Amino acid sequence: MMSRLKRLFGLRLFGLQLFGVLTLLTLTLAFAPKAYSQITINIFDFDGTLVEDRQSRDGAFNPNFILFRNNTRLNLLQEVAVGPEVVEVGQQDLEKIKPYLAAGEGRPGAIGRTAKLESGLQIKPGEYFLRNPDSFKFFREAPAGENYLLQQFQAAEHLARESGQKLFGPAWAYFVELCKTPEGARTIAISTARGHSEREWAEFFDHLVKEGYIEHKPATRRIFNMTRPEFDRFNGMGGALGGDPWNIPERKSGHFGEILLDLRNVPVPEARPGEARILHDVRFFENSPENLEALQRVSRRIIFADASPTRVTLINVGLTTDVREARERGRPEVAVLEPGSAVFTSGRRESFLLPSKPQTNAMVSSDAPSAPVTVRSCEGLFTIQGVK
């Protein structure tokens, strides 16, 4: 537990730079003054959250996936597949044809349906399938000398300039605001279904700075690529949720739960009489309904048991239809949970998605006016707020 956060979040104690929240515990000996810290972490999903990949939102970000032809004919109704052996399709094409793909080699897909891809190629989706891990090649680590992440972003940049399509997702403005100071950038983590290397992320952030998108780079050690082997401990391969061999909701929520439990070992300052309890502040920007549901489930279990002195805020940046359906199922657009509570209160998403500068008391719970959620200034985050 200690080594896990040690790699992630920098803290300053008496002018020394420490690499890890829980490193404080090793310095807080029995006869030493007790060190306190109030930690803020902003966790962002990537695709659909920081960059816009959804066709319904006119997204320019459109990474490719690889489809493989199913050469097994299972019955007389199924025609012999005659299309290309391998087809590259963009994210937006894949979302449209995914329900009609074959479930795997030797397993039938939709019969008689034809789809025209953005490239102009016509295929029969039922003759193709996603093969793990080869179909997700461009979501994984690239060979030396290449950078799939940066290539995808640069292609989207070009398309956005030429067509006017949207390059950035709904949480981008808040991300940029945090990157205006080193302290703000140090609060940023990214939890993504991708599997790129630290080198690729470092080159991507270098590009963002060079092109003037951001001023300060987030730390690559706080990029959590859920399809990399280090996250196999949550569910291994062969997860559920059709077409998701890694079961991303289980991986994201399992890792998020670890962060919350680790924070219980970072003592927060005592509140003055009459003041609200001081808590760590962890915010997660996510667009996937399945991921949000899993994150909410883990948060409720840990925070309701008061197992972590942390305020959890889950910001749903999904499609309008997803947000509406989530609200009907008891998940607010902005869901806030504090220790000892089993109920998520709701807030205003706009406070996070359209900030002009770091704000204080920017979002207030509409269901519980007496329980505001404070968005603190970026200054001083991940530093010791006091000792003794």
N, C-alpha and C positions, 0 to 999 in steps of 0.2 A: 504493500500500500504506500509506504513512504517513498520507495524508489519510483513508483509510478508518477506521482505528482512532482517528485524531485526534478524530473526531466521537463516539466511543462511550464510552471509558472514562477517567474522571478520575484523575489521579495527583497527588500532592503532592510537590514537591521543594523543600527549603529554605523551606517555608511558602507556596509559590506554588501556586495551583490551575492545573493544566494540563489541557487537554481532548484527551487522546489518549495512548495508551501509547507510540507511536513518536515523539511530540514529544520524548521524552528524547534521541533520537538526534541531534536538531538542536542540543541543548544540550551534548552530550558531545563536545567538540572534542578535537583531538589533544593539547592540553596541559592539558585539564581532568580532574578526577577522574572515573573511570568510575562511572556510576550503575547500581545493580542493583535489580531488583524481582522479587518472586514474585507472580504474578497468579493469582487464582481467578475463574472465570466459571461461573455456573450458568445454563444455557440450558433454557428450558421450552417444550415444545409447549403449545398452548392448549386446543383442543377435545379432550376425552377425557383430558386430563392435568391441567390446572388447574380446568376445569369439567367436570362429568359429563354427557355427552350420549348415553350408551349405554343403551338400554332394558334390556339384560340386567343392568345395574348400577343400575336404577331411577333413571336420570338425569332431572333436571328441565330441563336445558338442551336446548332443541329448536328450533334456528333453522330458518327456512323457506327452501325452494328453490322455484323456479318451473318447472313443466312446461308444455311447449307441445304442442298437439294436432298429430298428423301427419295432414294432410288428403289425402295421396297414397295411392291404393289401387293396390297393385302386382299383385294377382292376384285371381281370383274367390273364393278362400277367405277373403280379407281383407274384413271388413265395412266399410261406410262409417262413419267415425268420427262419433259424434253427441254425445259428451260436451262439456263446456265447452272453449272455445278455450284457456284458460289455467287452470292449477290450482296453488295453493300447497300444498306438502306439507312437513311437518316432517322434520327429519333422521332421526328414527327410522322414519317411514313410508318415506322414500326408501331407506333401507338395505334394507328388506324387499322393495320392488318394483323396485329398481334392475336386478336380473338380467333382468327381463321388459320393460324399456323398449325402445322402438325406438332403434336406434343413431344416428338422425338423421332429418332431413326426407326423406321418400321412401324410407326404409329400414324394413323390417318389424320389429316386435317380436313378443312372444309372442301367439299366437292363442287366443282363447276364455277367457283367464284374467281374472278380476275380483278387485279388491281394494277393501276398505272402509277408508277413511282415518280417522284419529282424529276428524276433523271430522264424520264420519258419511256423507260423500260416497262413493259407489261409482264407481270408474273401471275402465277396462280399460287396464292399464299399457302393453300393446303398442301402444296408440294415441297414446302420448305420448313425448316425448324431451327431453333436456337440451340447451339451446342456449346456447353460449358467446358472450358473457359474461352474457347476460340472465338465465339460470337462477340465476346466483350473485350476483344483485343485492344480497342482504342480507349477503353475505360481503365486499362491496367498500365503497369509500368512499361515504358518504351525502352527499346534497346539503346545502348550508348550512342550519343550523337543525335538522337531524336527526342522530341517532346510532344506527345499526343495532346496533352492539355493545352499547351501554348499554341499548337497548330490549329486546334479547334477554335480557340478564342480569336486568333488572328483571322481565320476564315469568317467568323461571325462579325468581327469588326468590319471587314471588307463588305460583307453583305449589308450590314446596317448602314454603312455610308452610301452604298449604291441604291438601296431600296427603301431606306427609312424605317426598316424593321427595328424592333427593340432588342438591344444587346443586353441590358441589365434587368435583373429581376426586382421584385418588390422590396427586398431588404437591402438593396445596394446602397441607397442613400445613407442609411444608418451605419453600414459598414465603412463607407468613405468618411463619415463624420468621426468615427472612432479612430481612423487612421490619420487624423490630423495631428495627433500627438503620440510620442513614443509610449506614454502611459496608456492611452486608449488602445493603441495597436496591441499592447501586451495583454489586454483583456480578451482578445479574439481567439476563438478556436473554430475549426471547421470540421463538421462530422458529415462525411460523404460516402456514397456507395462506390466511389471510385477507388482505384488501387495504385495511384501514381507514387513515384519515389519523391523523397525530399528534394532531390536535385530538380525535378520537374516543377515542383511547387515553387522552389526558390527562383527559378528562371521565369516563371509566370509572374511572381510578385515583382521581380526586377523589371519586367515589361510594364506592369501597371504603374510603377514609379516613373520609369523613363517616359511613358506616354502622358504622364500628368494626371492619371486617374486617382492615385492616392499619394500621400506624402510620406508615410512611414509604413514599413512592411510588417505584417504579422509574423510570428515565429513559425518556421516550418515544423518544429517539433510539436506544435499544437494543431497539426492537421491530422485528423483521424480518418484514415482510409479504410473503410469497413470491410473491403474485400481482400485486404492483405492478410497473410497468415497469422499475424499476431492477434487477430480478432477471432480466430477459429475457436478459441476457448468458449465462446458464447453459445454456438450451436453447431460448429463444424460445417461441413458441406451438406448439400442435399436438403436444404431447408424447405419449408412449405411456401405457400402464397404463389403458386403457379408461375413459372418462368423466372423466379428469383432463387437461384441456387444457393445464395448465401443467407437468405432470410434476414434482410436488412433491418426490419423492425426489431427483431430480437437482438441483433448486434448493437444497434444504436441505443436501444433502451438499456441493455445490459451494461454497456460502457458508461452511459449517463448515470446509472445507479451507482457505479463504482465512484464516479466523481462526487456524487452527493454524500456517499458514505465516507470518503476520504476527508471531506470538508468538516465532518464532525470532530476531527482531531485538530482543527485549527480554531482555537478559542477566540470568541468575539468579545469586544469590550462590554462591560456591564452598562446597562442604560441608567441614566440618572433618574431619580424619583419622578414619576409622572410622565416619563417619556416612553415611547414604544420600544419594545425589545429590539436590540440591534441584531441583524441577521446578515449572513452572506447572501449575495444576490446572483442567481444564475438564470440566464435567459436563453431560450432555445428558439430559433427562427426556423420553421419547417413547413413544407408544403404538402407532404404526403399524408393522407388521412390515416393510413396504416401505421406509419411511423409515429404520428401524433398520438394515436390511441395507445400504442405501446409505451411511449414516453409518459403519458398521463397515468397509466397503470403503475409504472414503477415509481413515479413521483408520489402518488397517493400512498403507496405502501410504506415508503421511507419517511416522508414528511409527516404523515398522519401519526406515525409511531414516535414522532419527535426524535428520530434517529440522526438528524442532521440539522444544525441551526441555520437553515437556509430557506430563503424565499425563492420558489420556483415560478418562473413565468414562461408559458408556452405560447408563442405567437404563431398563429395559423396564417401563412401567406399563400394558401392554396387558392384554387379557382373559386369563384363566387358560389357555384353549386356545391363544392366541397365544404365551404364554410357554412353554408345554410344547412346541409345535411348534418354536419358536426354539431351545430347548435341544437338541432332537433334531438340529437342523441346525448345532449348534456355537456358538450364540449364548447365553451365559449370561443369567440374569435381570438381573444386574448385570455388565457386561463391562468389564474394566479392561485398559488397554494402556499400557505404558511404553516409552520409546525403546529401540530395538534389539531389541524382542521382536516375534515374529510371531504370538504366541498370546495371546488374551484370557483372562485369569484371571477367576474368578467371585467374587462377594461376596453379601452379604445385602441385599435390597431394603428390608427393614423399617428399616434404619438411616437410610435417606433419607426414607421415607414417613411415619414416625411419630416424629419427633424431639420431645423435650420441651424441648430447648435446643440451641444450637450445640455440637457434640461434637468431641472430639479422638480420633483412632483409633477412630471409630465403626464403621467397616466394615473387616473383615479378610478378605483373600482366603482362601476355604476350600480352594482348590486349591493355594495357595502361601502357607503361613502366614508365611513370612519376608518377604513383600512386602505390608505393610499399606497401605491407602489412608487417608490422613489427612483428616478433615473438620475444617478449622481453624476457630477462632473467627471470627465475622464482623468483629471489630475489626481495623482496619488493612488490610482488603482494598482493593485498587486504590490503595495508597499505597506509597511507597518504603520498603523495609524496611531500607535502609542504603546507604551510599556508600563508595567506595574499596574 
